[in-house]
Amino acid sequence: MRSTDPLNPTYLLIDKIAAIPYHYTMFSKLTTRTKRLYVQIAATIFTFSYFLAPVLKYLPCPTLTCYACPLSVFACPIGTLQHFVIIGIFPFFLLGILFLIGALVGRWACGYLCPFGLFQDILAKIRRKKFDPPSWLGWGRYVSLFGVAIIIPALTHEPWFSKLCPVGTLEAGIPIVLTALIKVKVLGRFATELSMLGWLFWLKIFLLALTIAAAVYIKRPFCRYICPLGGIFGMFSRVSLLQIKVDQYETSEKVDCKKLCPVDMDITKDPVSADCIRCLQCTKCPGVKLEKPIKLSKKEI
């Protein structure tokens, strides 16, 4: 077979590599919103790619993803944190990874990599009047982190945040129960999972339904008011390398930056807010731009 044969694997590989600059150019022409959507979809597919689970299952995910999900590749960082709290061992490796991510990009992973964040973004597309709850509800993230994910597990020796987490219900609880029902109703096999159904499962379903309903009327309510991982990354918003710069002299009252924001915040008022998920959609506003982490002087250039 000749090397120029279009069915030749080597030829196909060279053709794909040669097309990379073209695809990159086309991608760079997309809007920030569209780029972010593509990255979110790719991250979701990778997170639930299943076949990589034997290799990466013990690594903490940079987003809130349930360890018990049948397709999940990574370990849940908050579930892992609760595990170490319960057994009384300080999680050096886990916190080292989370602190490194926070120090580099802040809550960027919340805006670009989180599957449940993408789910909430989709729900926000439903045309309903949006409500903007008071900003002090954002402290709920730290109540979830220190209260539900650390103090209560330390006292009860049970991972209560994971037990109630709507992310786990959507990604693990419902798929596991549906799989068990298929085994029983379709295949005629016994499924032990159904014997574990009880009040806790239905409470989890209620909390998930409440979260979904809230996401229709409030932009990303779980991320803004409940997610403990967002609380961890939010602590680094003022010091992370990835920063949003606002020039107050160039901003315009004619442009409502808040409408562009997936968490309904006005970046011009507080560009280092812990609520900001670094989606960069606000960079379309006058006077708002991504600040370079390393500033070079003209002499260095």
N, C-alpha and C positions, 0 to 999 in steps of 0.2 A: 504494500500500500504506500502510495506516494505521501510525502510529508505535507503536501498541499491539499490532500484529500480532506474535504470538510468533515468527514466522519472520524478522522484521525484524532485521538485524544490529545496529542501534543499540539496539533493545529488548533483545536478547540480551546485549549488552555491559553495559548498565545493570543488567540482572538479575544478572549475574555480580558486578559491583562491589558491588551492594547486599547480596549474600550473603556478602561477605568477613567482616564482623563475626561472623556466625553460625558460619562455618567456623573462625574464629580462636578463638571461645569453646569450640567442641567440641574443638579441638586442645589448648587449654590445660587441659582436663579429663583428658587422657590422662596415663598414668604417664610418668616420665622415660625409662624403658626403651623404651616404645612410641614416644614422640616421637623418640628417638634413632634407632630403626629406620627410621622414615619419612624422617628427614633423610638417613640413610645410603643408603637406596634412591634418593631423589631425587638425591643427589650422584653416585651411581654411574651413573644414567641420563644425567645432564648430562655427566659425564666421558667417556662413550662415546656421545655424541649425534651424532657423525660430521659432521653438516652444519655445525657451528660450527668445524670444524677449520681451514678456510682463514683464519679470523679470529684464532683463539686458539692455533694450533699452536706458535707461537714463544714463548708465555708459559709459564714454569715452573709446573707443577701444585703445589698445596700438599700433595699426597700422592704416594706412590711409584706412578706410573703409567707404563707402557712407551710410549715415543714411537713404537715400531714397530707398536703395535696398530692394525689397520686402522680401528677405530672411534674411536680416542683423539682427544680435542679438544686436549689440552695437551701440552707437552714434559715429559719426565721430569726432575725437578730434579737427581737424582744423575747421570743420563746427561749432562745439560748441564754439570754440574760437572766430570765426567771429560773432556769435550770441551775445556773451557778449560784444564784441567791439561795435557792432551796438547799443545795448541798454544802453551802458555806465556803465556796472557793472564789477568790477574786478573778474575774474574767479578763485577764491581761490581753490575750489575743483578740477577743471580741471588741473590747473597748479601744484597743490600739487601731483596729481597722476602721471602726466608726469615727473615732476622733480624727484619723488621717483624712477620711472622706470629708468630714465637716470642715477641717482646717483648709482643705484645698478648694472645695466647691460649695460649702454651706449646704443649702437644701436643694441643690441642683438635681440630685437623684430623685427627689420628690416630684419635680416638674417634668423630668424626662424619662425616668426608668421605672416608675412605680405602676404596676398593672392596675391596682385599685384606684390610683389617681386617674388613669385613663378611663376607667369605668365611670368615675364620678364626672369627668369631663364630658363623656357621652350623655350622661343623664342631664347635665346642665344644658344640653342642646334642646331639650324639650321646652317648647315655648310656654313658659309660665312666668308670672311676675316674680322677680327675684327679690329676696329679702336680705338685708345686711344686718345681722345681729351685732350687738355691742362688742367692741374689740377685746374687752376684758375676758370674754369667754375663751380667748386663746390660751389663758392659763390652764384650761382643761387638759392641754397636752402634758403639762407638768404634774397635774393631779394623776393622770393615767400613768405617767412614767414613774414617779416616786411613790405614789400611793398604791395603785392597782398592780403595777409590774414589779415593784421592789418590796415595799413594806408589807403588804398583805401576803404575798408569797413567802416572805421571810417568817411571818407569824403562823401561817396556816400550812406551810409546806405544800401548797398547791398552786399551780400556775394560773391564777384566776384571770389574768388578762387574756391569755390564750383560750381559756374556757368560754369567755364571753365575746371574743373578738369577731366582729362581722366579716372581716377579711377571711378568717379561718372558716367561717360558716359557708361563705360563697365558694371558696377555693377547695375546701376539703370536706366539710360536713355534708353539704348537699350532694356532691359527686359520689361520696362513699355510700350514702343512703340510696341514691338512685341506682348505683351499681348493685347494691344488695337486693333491691327490689327486682331488678332484671334477672338476677340469679334465681330468685324465688318464683316470680311470676312467669318468666319466659323459659328458663332452663330447668326449672323444677328442682333446684338445689337448695340446700340449707345455707342460710347466711347469718352468722353470729352477730353481725353489725346491727341487725334489726332488733335484737334482744336488748341492745344498749340504749334504745330510744326512750327518752323520758322527759321530765319537765325541763331539764337543762337544755336539751336540744330545741325544744319549742321556744324557750326563752331566747336562745341564740337566733332562731328564725325571726322572732319578734324584733330583736335589736337590729338585725340585718334589714328587715322591712322598714323599720324606722329610719335607718341610715339612707336607704334608697329613696324614701319619700322626702327626706330632708334635702337630698342632693338635687332633687328636681326644683326646689325653691331657693336653695342656698348653694352658692358655688363651693364645691369641695368641703362640705361640713366636717367630714371625718378628719381630713388633713389639718384643718384649721383649729378644731376644738378637741380632738380626741387622740390623734396618733402620737404615741410616746416616742417613736423614732423621729418624727418631725420635731419633737421637743428637744431631742439630743442634737440633731443637726442645726436647729434654730439657735442653739447656744453659741454657734460659731458664725452667725450671720455678720457680726460686726468685725470679725478678724479674718475671715476666710480670704483666700487669694482672689476668688471670683466675686467681684463687686460691681454694683451698678452705680454709675456716676450721674448726678443730676446738676445741671447748670441752671440755677434759678433765673438767670438773666435771659435764657433762651426758651424757657417753658412758655406755653401758651394756654390761656384759659379757654380758648376755642376748642381745644382737643381734650377730651375726657379720657385720661389714661386708665382710669378705673374700669372702664368698659372693656379694655383689652386684657385686663388681668384675670386669670382663672381663679384667683382667691379673693377677688373683689377688693383690692387695696389700691390706694393712690401712692404710687412709687415716688412721686415728687415731694411728698410730705415726709417720708421716712425711708430712704433707699436702703438702709441697713436693718429694716424690720425683720424680726424672726418669722413673720408670716410669709415673707417673700420666698417663693420656690424657685427663683432664678430661671424662669421660663424664657426670659429675654423678649417677650412680646411687647413689653413697654418701651423697648428701644425704638419703636416706630414713632413715639412721641417726641416733639421738639425738646431739645435739651437733655434727653435721656440717652445714655449710651453705656456700653460695656467698658469698664475701666481696665486698662492693661495691667496685668499683675506685675510686670517688670517694665519700668520706665527707662528708656534710653535717652540720653542727651544727644544733641546734634553731633557733638565731638565723637561720641561712641559709635554713632551711625556712620 
